[in-house]
Amino acid sequence: MPATATAMDFFQLFVPDNVIQNMVTQTNMYAKKYQERFGSEEGWTNVTLAEMKAFLGYVTSTGVNRCDSGFFSNRSIALKMSQARFEKILKYFHVVAFRSSQGGSQGLYKIQPFLDSLQQSFASSFRPSQTQ
């Protein structure tokens, strides 16, 4: 990676836009099905690719940075997305479509397509040398 690369550039080596776009699609599909069954939710709009990237950034950063005064007290985060919007996306967030268990013995069957995509990205982007 070039010296000017950002953390997002590095992240996107392993989780490219097509993988994130699939999360957008699955989240929107789940929200639609949920609302068809339980009634529409006021204020819900389909999530976009940019919002999903921000959402994933927020979720990732909470695992790295502790903020005792509240996650959304960080101004840079609050400028990207409101807490209400974050919570709505979290409510409907889906990585892959519902799939019935195939074989029943594999516990990760629901996210296997996502894991396969990550494994392919890792294999093509990261080639450690013998000294690593």
Beta strands, then each sheet from edge to edge (+ up, - down):
end
